[in-house]
């Protein structure tokens, strides 16, 4: 199963490590540090030109390298999509 993150970006649900609300998690210094390091390592993918709402951390099965996807879709909406198996109309 795949999760649509915005624009033309989808990720395998099995690759998702976590879905995080950008506003509430970036108040913690360690989260800001993690995101800064990921950006320096070119592991951040911005999937929107809109105001970001959440980020999704992914790693392909069996790999240690992580990708961080910045998305305008709220963490709550993304979690609901995962739980319900929602796929956008064009992907069904």
C-alpha positions in Angstrom: 0.0 0.0 0.0 1.2 3.5 -0.7 0.6 6.9 1.0 0.2 10.1 -1.1 2.2 12.9 0.5 1.3 15.7 -2.0 2.1 16.8 -5.5 3.3 13.6 -7.3 4.9 12.0 -4.3 3.9 8.6 -2.9 5.8 6.4 -0.4 5.3 2.8 0.6 3.5 2.5 3.9 5.9 -0.2 4.9 8.8 2.3 4.5 7.3 4.9 6.9 9.1 5.2 10.2 7.0 8.1 11.5 4.5 10.9 10.7 5.1 14.1 12.7 3.3 17.4 13.1 5.8 20.1 12.1 4.6 22.8 14.5 4.4 20.7 17.6 7.6 18.7 17.1 10.0 21.5 16.1 9.7 23.1 19.5 12.1 20.4 20.7 15.8 21.1 20.0 16.6 17.5 19.1 13.9 17.5 16.4 15.2 20.8 14.9 18.8 19.3 15.0 17.6 16.1 13.3 15.9 18.0 10.5 18.9 20.3 10.0 21.3 17.4 9.8 18.9 15.6 7.3 18.8 18.8 5.2 22.6 19.1 5.2 22.9 15.4 4.1 20.4 16.2 1.3 17.9 13.7 2.7 15.0 16.2 2.8 12.4 16.2 0.0 10.0 19.1 0.0 6.8 17.9 -1.8 4.9 21.2 -1.7 5.2 24.8 -2.5 2.6 25.5 0.2 3.1 26.1 3.9 4.4 22.8 5.4 2.3 21.1 8.0 4.1 17.8 8.7 7.0 15.6 7.9 7.3 11.9 7.2 10.4 9.9 7.9 10.9 6.9 5.6 13.6 4.3 5.1 13.4 1.5 2.5 13.2 -1.9 4.1 16.6 -3.2 5.0 18.3 0.2 4.5 19.6 2.6 7.1 19.4 5.7 5.0 16.4 7.8 5.8 14.5 10.3 3.7 12.4 13.1 5.3 9.4 14.3 3.3 8.1 17.8 4.1 4.4 18.0 3.2 1.5 20.5 3.4 -0.9 17.7 4.5 -1.5 17.5 8.2 -0.1 14.6 10.2 -3.6 13.8 11.4 -4.9 13.5 7.8 -1.9 11.3 6.8 -2.4 9.0 9.7 -6.1 8.7 8.9 -5.2 7.8 5.3 -2.8 5.1 6.5 -5.4 3.7 8.9 -8.2 3.7 6.3 -6.2 2.5 3.3 -7.2 5.7 1.5 -5.8 6.2 -2.1 -6.5 9.3 -4.2 -8.9 8.7 -7.1 -6.2 8.7 -9.7 -4.3 5.9 -7.9 -7.2 3.5 -7.4 
